Amino acid sequence: MLDKLLDGIDILGLYFGLAGIFFLIGMAIQDVLKKGDVPRFGRYVVWLVLFLGCSGFIAKGLIQVFWQGAGVG
């Protein structure tokens, strides 16, 4: 039981870390786009991709933890 919990925490930490890295890379891209002559639509696309990427990593981690917690995976 404890081993499954620790594995879940490790997996969740990995995906939250990936989401954080993805967010920081996206923020750097957003900063570069702000300084250039990029239309507002381009910046909105970057924010959309940034949001979907971060939420995807977090959702993947949560689903995998609950999946393993149920004893299925």
All heavy atoms as a GROMACS GRO file, in nm:
protein
  562
    1MET      N    1   0.083  -0.119   0.000
    1MET     CA    2   0.000   0.000   0.000
    1MET      C    3   0.087   0.126   0.000
    1MET      O    4   0.065   0.217  -0.078
    1MET     CB    5  -0.093  -0.005   0.122
    1MET     CG    6  -0.174   0.117   0.143
    1MET     SD    7  -0.318   0.110   0.036
    1MET     CE    8  -0.400   0.256   0.085
    2LEU      N    9   0.187   0.128   0.089
    2LEU     CA   10   0.275   0.243   0.098
    2LEU      C   11   0.359   0.258  -0.029
    2LEU      O   12   0.383   0.370  -0.075
    2LEU     CB   13   0.366   0.231   0.221
    2LEU     CG   14   0.455   0.352   0.251
    2LEU    CD1   15   0.370   0.476   0.272
    2LEU    CD2   16   0.540   0.325   0.373
    3ASP      N   17   0.400   0.145  -0.087
    3ASP     CA   18   0.477   0.151  -0.211
    3ASP      C   19   0.397   0.214  -0.324
    3ASP      O   20   0.449   0.294  -0.402
    3ASP     CB   21   0.521   0.010  -0.253
    3ASP     CG   22   0.625  -0.048  -0.160
    3ASP    OD1   23   0.693   0.032  -0.092
    3ASP    OD2   24   0.637  -0.171  -0.154
    4LYS      N   25   0.269   0.180  -0.334
    4LYS     CA   26   0.184   0.239  -0.438
    4LYS      C   27   0.169   0.389  -0.417
    4LYS      O   28   0.171   0.467  -0.512
    4LYS     CB   29   0.046   0.174  -0.438
    4LYS     CG   30   0.041   0.041  -0.506
    4LYS     CD   31  -0.102  -0.006  -0.515
    4LYS     CE   32  -0.110  -0.140  -0.583
    4LYS     NZ   33  -0.248  -0.186  -0.596
    5LEU      N   34   0.156   0.429  -0.290
    5LEU     CA   35   0.142   0.572  -0.259
    5LEU      C   36   0.269   0.647  -0.297
    5LEU      O   37   0.263   0.754  -0.359
    5LEU     CB   38   0.110   0.591  -0.112
    5LEU     CG   39   0.093   0.734  -0.064
    5LEU    CD1   40  -0.028   0.798  -0.133
    5LEU    CD2   41   0.078   0.740   0.085
    6LEU      N   42   0.385   0.592  -0.264
    6LEU     CA   43   0.511   0.657  -0.297
    6LEU      C   44   0.534   0.662  -0.447
    6LEU      O   45   0.584   0.762  -0.500
    6LEU     CB   46   0.627   0.586  -0.228
    6LEU     CG   47   0.632   0.602  -0.076
    6LEU    CD1   48   0.746   0.520  -0.017
    6LEU    CD2   49   0.645   0.747  -0.037
    7ASP      N   50   0.497   0.556  -0.518
    7ASP     CA   51   0.507   0.558  -0.665
    7ASP      C   52   0.417   0.666  -0.722
    7ASP      O   53   0.454   0.735  -0.817
    7ASP     CB   54   0.469   0.422  -0.724
    7ASP     CG   55   0.576   0.317  -0.700
    7ASP    OD1   56   0.692   0.356  -0.671
    7ASP    OD2   57   0.544   0.197  -0.711
    8GLY      N   58   0.297   0.678  -0.666
    8GLY     CA   59   0.204   0.781  -0.714
    8GLY      C   60   0.257   0.921  -0.692
    8GLY      O   61   0.243   1.008  -0.777
    9ILE      N   62   0.321   0.943  -0.577
    9ILE     CA   63   0.378   1.074  -0.548
    9ILE      C   64   0.493   1.104  -0.644
    9ILE      O   65   0.506   1.215  -0.694
    9ILE     CB   66   0.424   1.082  -0.401
    9ILE    CG1   67   0.301   1.082  -0.310
    9ILE    CG2   68   0.508   1.206  -0.376
    9ILE    CD1   69   0.332   1.070  -0.164
   10ASP      N   70   0.577   1.002  -0.673
   10ASP     CA   71   0.686   1.022  -0.767
   10ASP      C   72   0.634   1.057  -0.906
   10ASP      O   73   0.684   1.148  -0.971
   10ASP     CB   74   0.773   0.896  -0.777
   10ASP     CG   75   0.854   0.871  -0.651
   10ASP    OD1   76   0.869   0.965  -0.571
   10ASP    OD2   77   0.901   0.757  -0.634
   11ILE      N   78   0.533   0.986  -0.951
   11ILE     CA   79   0.477   1.011  -1.084
   11ILE      C   80   0.412   1.148  -1.089
   11ILE      O   81   0.431   1.224  -1.184
   11ILE     CB   82   0.375   0.901  -1.120
   11ILE    CG1   83   0.447   0.769  -1.142
   11ILE    CG2   84   0.294   0.938  -1.243
   11ILE    CD1   85   0.355   0.650  -1.153
   12LEU      N   86   0.338   1.181  -0.986
   12LEU     CA   87   0.272   1.312  -0.982
   12LEU      C   88   0.375   1.425  -0.980
   12LEU      O   89   0.360   1.525  -1.050
   12LEU     CB   90   0.183   1.319  -0.858
   12LEU     CG   91   0.070   1.420  -0.860
   12LEU    CD1   92  -0.019   1.398  -0.981
   12LEU    CD2   93  -0.011   1.410  -0.734
   13GLY      N   94   0.482   1.406  -0.904
   13GLY     CA   95   0.589   1.506  -0.901
   13GLY      C   96   0.656   1.523  -1.036
   13GLY      O   97   0.688   1.635  -1.078
   14LEU      N   98   0.675   1.413  -1.107
   14LEU     CA   99   0.734   1.418  -1.240
   14LEU      C  100   0.647   1.501  -1.335
   14LEU      O  101   0.696   1.591  -1.403
   14LEU     CB  102   0.750   1.276  -1.297
   14LEU     CG  103   0.788   1.269  -1.445
   14LEU    CD1  104   0.933   1.308  -1.464
   14LEU    CD2  105   0.761   1.131  -1.498
   15TYR      N  106   0.517   1.473  -1.336
   15TYR     CA  107   0.430   1.544  -1.429
   15TYR      C  108   0.409   1.690  -1.388
   15TYR      O  109   0.396   1.777  -1.472
   15TYR     CB  110   0.297   1.470  -1.446
   15TYR     CG  111   0.313   1.351  -1.537
   15TYR    CD1  112   0.305   1.222  -1.487
   15TYR    CD2  113   0.339   1.368  -1.672
   15TYR    CE1  114   0.322   1.113  -1.571
   15TYR    CE2  115   0.355   1.259  -1.755
   15TYR     CZ  116   0.347   1.132  -1.705
   15TYR     OH  117   0.364   1.025  -1.787
   16PHE      N  118   0.407   1.719  -1.259
   16PHE     CA  119   0.398   1.858  -1.216
   16PHE      C  120   0.526   1.933  -1.252
   16PHE      O  121   0.524   2.049  -1.290
   16PHE     CB  122   0.370   1.869  -1.066
   16PHE     CG  123   0.225   1.872  -1.033
   16PHE    CD1  124   0.158   1.756  -0.996
   16PHE    CD2  125   0.154   1.990  -1.037
   16PHE    CE1  126   0.023   1.758  -0.967
   16PHE    CE2  127   0.019   1.995  -1.007
   16PHE     CZ  128  -0.047   1.878  -0.972
   17GLY      N  129   0.640   1.864  -1.240
   17GLY     CA  130   0.767   1.923  -1.282
   17GLY      C  131   0.770   1.951  -1.431
   17GLY      O  132   0.815   2.057  -1.476
   18LEU      N  133   0.720   1.856  -1.512
   18LEU     CA  134   0.713   1.877  -1.656
   18LEU      C  135   0.620   1.993  -1.690
   18LEU      O  136   0.649   2.073  -1.780
   18LEU     CB  137   0.664   1.750  -1.726
   18LEU     CG  138   0.766   1.636  -1.735
   18LEU    CD1  139   0.699   1.511  -1.790
   18LEU    CD2  140   0.884   1.676  -1.820
   19ALA      N  141   0.509   2.004  -1.617
   19ALA     CA  142   0.417   2.116  -1.640
   19ALA      C  143   0.485   2.249  -1.607
   19ALA      O  144   0.469   2.347  -1.678
   19ALA     CB  145   0.290   2.099  -1.557
   20GLY      N  146   0.563   2.250  -1.500
   20GLY     CA  147   0.636   2.372  -1.462
   20GLY      C  148   0.739   2.411  -1.566
   20GLY      O  149   0.751   2.529  -1.602
   21ILE      N  150   0.813   2.314  -1.618
   21ILE     CA  151   0.912   2.342  -1.722
   21ILE      C  152   0.843   2.392  -1.848
   21ILE      O  153   0.888   2.488  -1.911
   21ILE     CB  154   0.997   2.216  -1.750
   21ILE    CG1  155   1.087   2.187  -1.631
   21ILE    CG2  156   1.079   2.232  -1.878
   21ILE    CD1  157   1.157   2.053  -1.637
   22PHE      N  158   0.733   2.327  -1.886
   22PHE     CA  159   0.657   2.368  -2.003
   22PHE      C  160   0.608   2.512  -1.986
   22PHE      O  161   0.614   2.592  -2.078
   22PHE     CB  162   0.539   2.273  -2.023
   22PHE     CG  163   0.472   2.284  -2.156
   22PHE    CD1  164   0.521   2.215  -2.265
   22PHE    CD2  165   0.359   2.362  -2.172
   22PHE    CE1  166   0.460   2.225  -2.388
   22PHE    CE2  167   0.296   2.373  -2.294
   22PHE     CZ  168   0.348   2.303  -2.403
   23PHE      N  169   0.563   2.545  -1.866
   23PHE     CA  170   0.515   2.681  -1.837
   23PHE      C  171   0.628   2.783  -1.850
   23PHE      O  172   0.609   2.889  -1.909
   23PHE     CB  173   0.454   2.686  -1.697
   23PHE     CG  174   0.401   2.820  -1.660
   23PHE    CD1  175   0.280   2.865  -1.711
   23PHE    CD2  176   0.470   2.903  -1.575
   23PHE    CE1  177   0.230   2.989  -1.678
   23PHE    CE2  178   0.421   3.027  -1.540
   23PHE     CZ  179   0.301   3.070  -1.592
   24LEU      N  180   0.744   2.751  -1.796
   24LEU     CA  181   0.855   2.845  -1.803
   24LEU      C  182   0.902   2.866  -1.947
   24LEU      O  183   0.933   2.979  -1.986
   24LEU     CB  184   0.972   2.794  -1.716
   24LEU     CG  185   0.946   2.798  -1.566
   24LEU    CD1  186   1.064   2.736  -1.492
   24LEU    CD2  187   0.922   2.940  -1.519
   25ILE      N  188   0.905   2.760  -2.026
   25ILE     CA  189   0.943   2.774  -2.167
   25ILE      C  190   0.839   2.860  -2.240
   25ILE      O  191   0.874   2.948  -2.319
   25ILE     CB  192   0.957   2.636  -2.233
   25ILE    CG1  193   1.080   2.564  -2.176
   25ILE    CG2  194   0.967   2.648  -2.384
   25ILE    CD1  195   1.092   2.420  -2.218
   26GLY      N  196   0.713   2.836  -2.212
   26GLY     CA  197   0.607   2.916  -2.274
   26GLY      C  198   0.615   3.062  -2.235
   26GLY      O  199   0.592   3.151  -2.317
   27MET      N  200   0.649   3.089  -2.109
   27MET     CA  201   0.662   3.228  -2.065
   27MET      C  202   0.780   3.296  -2.135
   27MET      O  203   0.772   3.414  -2.169
   27MET     CB  204   0.680   3.235  -1.912
   27MET     CG  205   0.554   3.200  -1.836
   27MET     SD  206   0.414   3.303  -1.876
   27MET     CE  207   0.467   3.458  -1.808
   28ALA      N  208   0.888   3.221  -2.157
   28ALA     CA  209   1.002   3.278  -2.229
   28ALA      C  210   0.962   3.311  -2.373
   28ALA      O  211   0.998   3.417  -2.426
   28ALA     CB  212   1.118   3.180  -2.227
   29ILE      N  213   0.889   3.221  -2.437
   29ILE     CA  214   0.841   3.246  -2.573
   29ILE      C  215   0.749   3.368  -2.574
   29ILE      O  216   0.758   3.454  -2.662
   29ILE     CB  217   0.770   3.122  -2.630
   29ILE    CG1  218   0.872   3.010  -2.651
   29ILE    CG2  219   0.699   3.154  -2.760
   29ILE    CD1  220   0.809   2.877  -2.685
   30GLN      N  221   0.662   3.377  -2.476
   30GLN     CA  222   0.568   3.490  -2.467
   30GLN      C  223   0.646   3.622  -2.451
   30GLN      O  224   0.610   3.723  -2.510
   30GLN     CB  225   0.474   3.469  -2.349
   30GLN     CG  226   0.379   3.580  -2.323
   30GLN     CD  227   0.268   3.590  -2.425
   30GLN    OE1  228   0.249   3.502  -2.506
   30GLN    NE2  229   0.195   3.698  -2.422
   31ASP      N  230   0.753   3.619  -2.373
   31ASP     CA  231   0.833   3.738  -2.352
   31ASP      C  232   0.900   3.784  -2.482
   31ASP      O  233   0.904   3.902  -2.513
   31ASP     CB  234   0.940   3.710  -2.246
   31ASP     CG  235   0.967   3.828  -2.158
   31ASP    OD1  236   0.876   3.912  -2.142
   31ASP    OD2  237   1.080   3.838  -2.107
   32VAL      N  238   0.950   3.687  -2.559
   32VAL     CA  239   1.012   3.719  -2.687
   32VAL      C  240   0.908   3.776  -2.784
   32VAL      O  241   0.935   3.872  -2.855
   32VAL     CB  242   1.081   3.594  -2.746
   32VAL    CG1  243   1.122   3.617  -2.890
   32VAL    CG2  244   1.201   3.555  -2.662
   33LEU      N  245   0.788   3.716  -2.784
   33LEU     CA  246   0.684   3.763  -2.875
   33LEU      C  247   0.637   3.904  -2.838
   33LEU      O  248   0.599   3.981  -2.925
   33LEU     CB  249   0.565   3.667  -2.873
   33LEU     CG  250   0.587   3.531  -2.938
   33LEU    CD1  251   0.460   3.448  -2.926
   33LEU    CD2  252   0.629   3.545  -3.082
   34LYS      N  253   0.640   3.938  -2.710
   34LYS     CA  254   0.598   4.072  -2.667
   34LYS      C  255   0.692   4.179  -2.722
   34LYS      O  256   0.649   4.288  -2.757
   34LYS     CB  257   0.599   4.080  -2.514
   34LYS     CG  258   0.468   4.051  -2.450
   34LYS     CD  259   0.486   4.065  -2.301
   34LYS     CE  260   0.360   4.113  -2.236
   34LYS     NZ  261   0.376   4.118  -2.091
   35LYS      N  262   0.821   4.147  -2.727
   35LYS     CA  263   0.920   4.245  -2.771
   35LYS      C  264   0.919   4.262  -2.922
   35LYS      O  265   0.957   4.367  -2.972
   35LYS     CB  266   1.058   4.204  -2.724
   35LYS     CG  267   1.071   4.210  -2.573
   35LYS     CD  268   1.206   4.164  -2.526
   35LYS     CE  269   1.208   4.168  -2.374
   35LYS     NZ  270   1.327   4.109  -2.319
   36GLY      N  271   0.878   4.159  -2.994
   36GLY     CA  272   0.875   4.167  -3.140
   36GLY      C  273   0.745   4.228  -3.189
   36GLY      O  274   0.659   4.271  -3.113
   37ASP      N  275   0.733   4.233  -3.320
   37ASP     CA  276   0.614   4.290  -3.381
   37ASP      C  277   0.519   4.175  -3.419
   37ASP      O  278   0.495   4.148  -3.536
   37ASP     CB  279   0.654   4.370  -3.505
   37ASP     CG  280   0.542   4.458  -3.554
   37ASP    OD1  281   0.450   4.485  -3.475
   37ASP    OD2  282   0.546   4.498  -3.671
   38VAL      N  283   0.469   4.108  -3.317
   38VAL     CA  284   0.381   3.993  -3.336
   38VAL      C  285   0.238   4.035  -3.304
   38VAL      O  286   0.214   4.101  -3.204
   38VAL     CB  287   0.424   3.875  -3.244
   38VAL    CG1  288   0.331   3.757  -3.259
   38VAL    CG2  289   0.566   3.834  -3.275
   39PRO      N  290   0.142   4.000  -3.390
   39PRO     CA  291   0.004   4.037  -3.361
   39PRO      C  292  -0.047   3.972  -3.233
   39PRO      O  293   0.006   3.871  -3.187
   39PRO     CB  294  -0.074   3.987  -3.482
   39PRO     CG  295   0.017   3.905  -3.562
   39PRO     CD  296   0.155   3.926  -3.514
   40ARG      N  297  -0.149   4.031  -3.177
   40ARG     CA  298  -0.206   3.983  -3.052
   40ARG      C  299  -0.257   3.839  -3.066
   40ARG      O  300  -0.248   3.760  -2.973
   40ARG     CB  301  -0.320   4.075  -3.010
   40ARG     CG  302  -0.373   4.045  -2.873
   40ARG     CD  303  -0.477   4.146  -2.835
   40ARG     NE  304  -0.415   4.278  -2.824
   40ARG     CZ  305  -0.417   4.350  -2.714
   40ARG    NH1  306  -0.480   4.307  -2.609
   40ARG    NH2  307  -0.360   4.467  -2.710
   41PHE      N  308  -0.306   3.804  -3.184
   41PHE     CA  309  -0.356   3.669  -3.207
   41PHE      C  310  -0.246   3.565  -3.184
   41PHE      O  311  -0.269   3.460  -3.126
   41PHE     CB  312  -0.411   3.656  -3.350
   41PHE     CG  313  -0.454   3.517  -3.385
   41PHE    CD1  314  -0.572   3.465  -3.334
   41PHE    CD2  315  -0.377   3.438  -3.468
   41PHE    CE1  316  -0.612   3.337  -3.365
   41PHE    CE2  317  -0.416   3.309  -3.500
   41PHE     CZ  318  -0.534   3.259  -3.448
   42GLY      N  319  -0.124   3.595  -3.228
   42GLY     CA  320  -0.011   3.503  -3.209
   42GLY      C  321   0.018   3.480  -3.061
   42GLY      O  322   0.048   3.369  -3.019
   43ARG      N  323   0.007   3.588  -2.984
   43ARG     CA  324   0.031   3.572  -2.839
   43ARG      C  325  -0.079   3.490  -2.775
   43ARG      O  326  -0.054   3.412  -2.684
   43ARG     CB  327   0.043   3.709  -2.774
   43ARG     CG  328   0.174   3.776  -2.809
   43ARG     CD  329   0.190   3.904  -2.736
   43ARG     NE  330   0.093   3.999  -2.790
   43ARG     CZ  331   0.110   4.128  -2.792
   43ARG    NH1  332   0.217   4.180  -2.740
   43ARG    NH2  333   0.019   4.208  -2.843
   44TYR      N  334  -0.203   3.506  -2.823
   44TYR     CA  335  -0.313   3.426  -2.768
   44TYR      C  336  -0.295   3.278  -2.801
   44TYR      O  337  -0.327   3.191  -2.719
   44TYR     CB  338  -0.447   3.474  -2.821
   44TYR     CG  339  -0.490   3.608  -2.763
   44TYR    CD1  340  -0.570   3.693  -2.836
   44TYR    CD2  341  -0.450   3.648  -2.636
   44TYR    CE1  342  -0.610   3.815  -2.784
   44TYR    CE2  343  -0.489   3.769  -2.584
   44TYR     CZ  344  -0.569   3.852  -2.658
   44TYR     OH  345  -0.608   3.972  -2.605
   45VAL      N  346  -0.243   3.249  -2.919
   45VAL     CA  347  -0.218   3.109  -2.956
   45VAL      C  348  -0.112   3.049  -2.863
   45VAL      O  349  -0.125   2.936  -2.817
   45VAL     CB  350  -0.176   3.098  -3.104
   45VAL    CG1  351  -0.123   2.959  -3.136
   45VAL    CG2  352  -0.292   3.133  -3.195
   46VAL      N  353  -0.008   3.127  -2.834
   46VAL     CA  354   0.095   3.078  -2.741
   46VAL      C  355   0.035   3.050  -2.604
   46VAL      O  356   0.063   2.948  -2.541
   46VAL     CB  357   0.212   3.180  -2.731
   46VAL    CG1  358   0.305   3.144  -2.616
   46VAL    CG2  359   0.288   3.185  -2.861
   47TRP      N  360  -0.052   3.140  -2.555
   47TRP     CA  361  -0.115   3.118  -2.425
   47TRP      C  362  -0.204   2.994  -2.426
   47TRP      O  363  -0.209   2.919  -2.329
   47TRP     CB  364  -0.196   3.241  -2.383
   47TRP     CG  365  -0.113   3.339  -2.310
   47TRP    CD1  366  -0.071   3.460  -2.357
   47TRP    CD2  367  -0.056   3.326  -2.180
   47TRP    NE1  368   0.007   3.522  -2.264
   47TRP    CE2  369   0.018   3.443  -2.154
   47TRP    CE3  370  -0.060   3.227  -2.083
   47TRP    CZ2  371   0.086   3.462  -2.035
   47TRP    CZ3  372   0.008   3.247  -1.964
   47TRP    CH2  373   0.080   3.362  -1.941
   48LEU      N  374  -0.274   2.972  -2.537
   48LEU     CA  375  -0.361   2.855  -2.548
   48LEU      C  376  -0.278   2.726  -2.544
   48LEU      O  377  -0.311   2.632  -2.471
   48LEU     CB  378  -0.444   2.863  -2.676
   48LEU     CG  379  -0.541   2.748  -2.700
   48LEU    CD1  380  -0.650   2.750  -2.593
   48LEU    CD2  381  -0.602   2.759  -2.838
   49VAL      N  382  -0.171   2.723  -2.622
   49VAL     CA  383  -0.084   2.605  -2.623
   49VAL      C  384  -0.021   2.585  -2.486
   49VAL      O  385  -0.011   2.472  -2.436
   49VAL     CB  386   0.023   2.618  -2.733
   49VAL    CG1  387   0.129   2.510  -2.722
   49VAL    CG2  388  -0.042   2.614  -2.870
   50LEU      N  389   0.020   2.694  -2.423
   50LEU     CA  390   0.079   2.688  -2.289
   50LEU      C  391  -0.020   2.630  -2.189
   50LEU      O  392   0.012   2.539  -2.112
   50LEU     CB  393   0.121   2.828  -2.247
   50LEU     CG  394   0.183   2.848  -2.111
   50LEU    CD1  395   0.317   2.779  -2.106
   50LEU    CD2  396   0.200   2.996  -2.084
   51PHE      N  397  -0.144   2.678  -2.192
   51PHE     CA  398  -0.245   2.629  -2.099
   51PHE      C  399  -0.277   2.482  -2.124
   51PHE      O  400  -0.284   2.402  -2.030
   51PHE     CB  401  -0.373   2.712  -2.113
   51PHE     CG  402  -0.489   2.658  -2.035
   51PHE    CD1  403  -0.493   2.670  -1.898
   51PHE    CD2  404  -0.592   2.593  -2.100
   51PHE    CE1  405  -0.599   2.619  -1.826
   51PHE    CE2  406  -0.698   2.541  -2.029
   51PHE     CZ  407  -0.701   2.554  -1.891
   52LEU      N  408  -0.295   2.445  -2.250
   52LEU     CA  409  -0.329   2.307  -2.281
   52LEU      C  410  -0.214   2.212  -2.246
   52LEU      O  411  -0.236   2.101  -2.198
   52LEU     CB  412  -0.366   2.293  -2.429
   52LEU     CG  413  -0.497   2.359  -2.470
   52LEU    CD1  414  -0.515   2.349  -2.620
   52LEU    CD2  415  -0.613   2.298  -2.397
   53GLY      N  416  -0.092   2.255  -2.271
   53GLY     CA  417   0.023   2.171  -2.238
   53GLY      C  418   0.038   2.148  -2.089
   53GLY      O  419   0.055   2.034  -2.044
   54CYS      N  420   0.029   2.255  -2.011
   54CYS     CA  421   0.042   2.243  -1.865
   54CYS      C  422  -0.072   2.160  -1.807
   54CYS      O  423  -0.049   2.071  -1.725
   54CYS     CB  424   0.044   2.380  -1.800
   54CYS     SG  425   0.195   2.470  -1.828
   55SER      N  426  -0.194   2.187  -1.850
   55SER     CA  427  -0.306   2.112  -1.796
   55SER      C  428  -0.301   1.966  -1.842
   55SER      O  429  -0.341   1.876  -1.768
   55SER     CB  430  -0.439   2.176  -1.835
   55SER     OG  431  -0.452   2.179  -1.976
   56GLY      N  432  -0.247   1.942  -1.960
   56GLY     CA  433  -0.233   1.804  -2.008
   56GLY      C  434  -0.135   1.724  -1.924
   56GLY      O  435  -0.161   1.609  -1.888
   57PHE      N  436  -0.021   1.784  -1.890
   57PHE     CA  437   0.077   1.716  -1.805
   57PHE      C  438   0.018   1.687  -1.667
   57PHE      O  439   0.035   1.578  -1.612
   57PHE     CB  440   0.205   1.798  -1.790
   57PHE     CG  441   0.300   1.786  -1.904
   57PHE    CD1  442   0.349   1.898  -1.967
   57PHE    CD2  443   0.341   1.661  -1.949
   57PHE    CE1  444   0.438   1.888  -2.072
   57PHE    CE2  445   0.430   1.650  -2.054
   57PHE     CZ  446   0.479   1.763  -2.116
   58ILE      N  447  -0.050   1.785  -1.610
   58ILE     CA  448  -0.108   1.767  -1.476
   58ILE      C  449  -0.218   1.661  -1.479
   58ILE      O  450  -0.225   1.575  -1.392
   58ILE     CB  451  -0.159   1.902  -1.422
   58ILE    CG1  452  -0.039   1.993  -1.394
   58ILE    CG2  453  -0.243   1.884  -1.297
   58ILE    CD1  454  -0.076   2.136  -1.362
   59ALA      N  455  -0.303   1.666  -1.581
   59ALA     CA  456  -0.410   1.567  -1.593
   59ALA      C  457  -0.353   1.427  -1.612
   59ALA      O  458  -0.401   1.330  -1.552
   59ALA     CB  459  -0.502   1.602  -1.709
   60LYS      N  460  -0.248   1.415  -1.693
   60LYS     CA  461  -0.186   1.284  -1.715
   60LYS      C  462  -0.133   1.228  -1.583
   60LYS      O  463  -0.150   1.110  -1.552
   60LYS     CB  464  -0.075   1.298  -1.818
   60LYS     CG  465   0.017   1.179  -1.830
   60LYS     CD  466  -0.047   1.063  -1.899
   60LYS     CE  467   0.056   0.957  -1.929
   60LYS     NZ  468   0.017   0.825  -1.897
   61GLY      N  469  -0.068   1.312  -1.504
   61GLY     CA  470  -0.016   1.268  -1.376
   61GLY      C  471  -0.126   1.225  -1.280
   61GLY      O  472  -0.118   1.121  -1.215
   62LEU      N  473  -0.232   1.304  -1.272
   62LEU     CA  474  -0.342   1.270  -1.181
   62LEU      C  475  -0.414   1.142  -1.225
   62LEU      O  476  -0.446   1.056  -1.143
   62LEU     CB  477  -0.442   1.386  -1.175
   62LEU     CG  478  -0.395   1.510  -1.101
   62LEU    CD1  479  -0.497   1.622  -1.117
   62LEU    CD2  480  -0.372   1.480  -0.954
   63ILE      N  481  -0.438   1.129  -1.355
   63ILE     CA  482  -0.504   1.008  -1.404
   63ILE      C  483  -0.420   0.886  -1.378
   63ILE      O  484  -0.470   0.782  -1.333
   63ILE     CB  485  -0.536   1.023  -1.555
   63ILE    CG1  486  -0.647   1.124  -1.574
   63ILE    CG2  487  -0.573   0.889  -1.617
   63ILE    CD1  488  -0.669   1.166  -1.718
   64GLN      N  489  -0.289   0.897  -1.401
   64GLN     CA  490  -0.203   0.781  -1.378
   64GLN      C  491  -0.198   0.743  -1.231
   64GLN      O  492  -0.197   0.626  -1.197
   64GLN     CB  493  -0.063   0.809  -1.431
   64GLN     CG  494   0.023   0.686  -1.437
   64GLN     CD  495   0.144   0.705  -1.526
   64GLN    OE1  496   0.155   0.804  -1.596
   64GLN    NE2  497   0.233   0.610  -1.522
   65VAL      N  498  -0.196   0.841  -1.141
   65VAL     CA  499  -0.194   0.812  -0.997
   65VAL      C  500  -0.323   0.742  -0.956
   65VAL      O  501  -0.320   0.641  -0.885
   65VAL     CB  502  -0.172   0.941  -0.916
   65VAL    CG1  503  -0.204   0.920  -0.770
   65VAL    CG2  504  -0.029   0.988  -0.932
   66PHE      N  505  -0.437   0.794  -1.000
   66PHE     CA  506  -0.564   0.731  -0.963
   66PHE      C  507  -0.580   0.595  -1.029
   66PHE      O  508  -0.635   0.502  -0.971
   66PHE     CB  509  -0.682   0.822  -0.999
   66PHE     CG  510  -0.691   0.942  -0.910
   66PHE    CD1  511  -0.696   1.069  -0.963
   66PHE    CD2  512  -0.694   0.928  -0.771
   66PHE    CE1  513  -0.704   1.181  -0.881
   66PHE    CE2  514  -0.702   1.038  -0.689
   66PHE     CZ  515  -0.707   1.166  -0.744
   67TRP      N  516  -0.529   0.581  -1.151
   67TRP     CA  517  -0.535   0.454  -1.224
   67TRP      C  518  -0.456   0.348  -1.147
   67TRP      O  519  -0.501   0.237  -1.128
   67TRP     CB  520  -0.478   0.475  -1.363
   67TRP     CG  521  -0.495   0.361  -1.459
   67TRP    CD1  522  -0.404   0.263  -1.483
   67TRP    CD2  523  -0.607   0.334  -1.542
   67TRP    NE1  524  -0.452   0.179  -1.578
   67TRP    CE2  525  -0.577   0.218  -1.616
   67TRP    CE3  526  -0.728   0.397  -1.561
   67TRP    CZ2  527  -0.665   0.166  -1.707
   67TRP    CZ3  528  -0.815   0.342  -1.653
   67TRP    CH2  529  -0.783   0.228  -1.725
   68GLN      N  530  -0.336   0.383  -1.103
   68GLN     CA  531  -0.256   0.288  -1.028
   68GLN      C  532  -0.312   0.265  -0.889
   68GLN      O  533  -0.303   0.157  -0.834
   68GLN     CB  534  -0.110   0.338  -1.017
   68GLN     CG  535  -0.033   0.320  -1.143
   68GLN     CD  536   0.110   0.366  -1.130
   68GLN    OE1  537   0.148   0.430  -1.030
   68GLN    NE2  538   0.191   0.335  -1.229
   69GLY      N  539  -0.372   0.370  -0.829
   69GLY     CA  540  -0.430   0.356  -0.697
   69GLY      C  541  -0.547   0.260  -0.697
   69GLY      O  542  -0.574   0.192  -0.598
   70ALA      N  543  -0.616   0.251  -0.810
   70ALA     CA  544  -0.729   0.159  -0.821
   70ALA      C  545  -0.682   0.016  -0.849
   70ALA      O  546  -0.762  -0.075  -0.850
   70ALA     CB  547  -0.823   0.205  -0.931
   71GLY      N  548  -0.550   0.002  -0.873
   71GLY     CA  549  -0.496  -0.131  -0.898
   71GLY      C  550  -0.515  -0.178  -1.041
   71GLY      O  551  -0.496  -0.295  -1.070
   72VAL      N  552  -0.549  -0.085  -1.129
   72VAL     CA  553  -0.573  -0.125  -1.268
   72VAL      C  554  -0.442  -0.125  -1.346
   72VAL      O  555  -0.418  -0.215  -1.425
   72VAL     CB  556  -0.674  -0.029  -1.335
   72VAL    CG1  557  -0.697  -0.066  -1.480
   72VAL    CG2  558  -0.805  -0.030  -1.258
   73GLY      N  559  -0.357  -0.022  -1.324
   73GLY     CA  560  -0.235  -0.010  -1.405
   73GLY      C  561  -0.113  -0.064  -1.338
   73GLY      O  562  -0.100  -0.100  -1.228
   0.00000   0.00000   0.00000
